[in-house]
Amino acid sequence: MQLIINGKPRSFDAENFTVAQLVAQLNLEGKRLAIECNGEIVPRSQFADKQLTDGDKLEIVGAVGGG
């Protein structure tokens, strides 16, 4: 499967892939993230249900703390 993540093409060996599986594959579990898929925000509560398809465009942004 080919996905565009933050403007860069990435390939994954999967046919059925969810946002939750993508987060795990990218080692981003437990991080505070906002994920947009094809222009729509994916709520964290839907990560496990949101199926990705070949060619999807994702933007992944991590929260940065500090003071």
C-alpha positions, 0 to 999 in steps of 0.5 A: 500500500502506498500512502502520502504522509506529510507530503512524502510517499511511503510504502507499507506491506499491508492491504487492510490497514487502519490508522491505529496500525499505521501509528503502531508501524511508525512507533508513535503509540502513546504520543499526542497526535493529530491525524488528518486523512484526505483533508478530514481530521480522524478522532483518536476514538476512530483510529482503530476503525478508520481504514486506509486505502492506497493513495490516501494523503495523511498529515500527522502532527505531534503535540510539543510541550514546553514552557 
